[in-house]
Amino acid sequence: MADPETPATNQGPVTISSSSSERAPIIYFDGASCFGHHNGAIQIELAANLLMPVGAAVRVDVVQTAHLRCSVAAALALREALDKALAMYKQGQQQPATEEIPAVKN
């Protein structure tokens, strides 16, 4: 039996059902407010900042946007995906702009 705590290193291609793609929620967050583990499940609470007007001022409220629960293997896969996405972002930031957007003249 495979160890559920260790991700398989030689997985075949994964096919995602097209019927689920349009209905999957988009979760935005500004940070992880807390994290932990319980009974072998990784637990991460995601939070976002809300700007609330208070007279002429603004108050920042922090609200939970998601309660992330996953196996250790899924957490490792998520970390790998985040590391790769950040590497792609950094690579894009280092490339010089090859084409300037022309100024619009009226």
N, C-alpha and C positions, 0 to 999 in steps of 0.2 A: 504494500500500500504506500502511496506517495505521502510524504510529509507535508501537511497542510501549511506549516509554518515557513516552508522553503518554496519560493517560486520555481516553476519548471524552467530550465534554461533553454530547452529546445522545443518550444511550443510551435505548432503549426500556425498557419494564418488564421486569424480570428474573423469571423463573419458577423457583423452586427446587423440585426434585423432592421430592415428599412421601415417597418411599421412602428418602431419605437423611437426613431431618431427625431421625428417632428414633435413628439410629446414630451421629450426629456426636458426637465426644467433647466434654466440657466441660473446658476448661483453666483452672485457677486459677493465679495467680501473684502474688507480692508485689512483683516488680520485674523489670527486665531486667538480667541479670548482665553481658552484653556484647553488642556489635553490630558489624556491619561489612558489607562487600559483597565479592562474588567473581563474576567473569564475568557481571556485569550483574544478579546476584540479590542482593537485600537479605537479610541474615542477622541474626537477633535471637535470643538465647538467653533464655528466660523461666525464672525461678527462684522458689521458694517457701521459706519458713522452716519448719523442723520443730523442735518443742520436744521435746528428749530428756531424760528424767530421769536425773540422775547423783547417786545418793544422795539427799540432801535438797535438792540444787540442780537447776537446769535449764540445759541446754546448747542453744544454737540452732545447728542444722545447716542449711545452705543447699543445696537440691537443685535440679537442672534439672528443670523440668516440661514444657518443650517447646522444640523447635528450629524457629523460625519462618523459613521461606524464601518469598520472593515476588518478583515483578517490581516495578520502580519504580512502575508504574501501580497495582498492587495495594497497595503501601505507601502511596501517596497516598490511595487510597480508604479504607484502614484509618485513616489519620490523620484524614481528614474525618469518618468515622464516630465516632471517639473524640472529636473536637472537638464534634460535635453532641450526643453522649451526655453529655459534661461540661457543655455549655450547658443541656441539659434538667435535669440534676442541680442545677445552680446556681439555675435558675429555680424548681425545686421547693423549695429551701432558703429562698428569699426570701419565699415565700408564707406568710402567717400561717395558723395552724391554724384552720380554720373550725368544727370540731366537736371538743369535748373528749370523751374517753372517760369515761363515768360510773364512779365508784368502785363496786366490788362490795361489797355489805353482806350479811353473814352473820347 
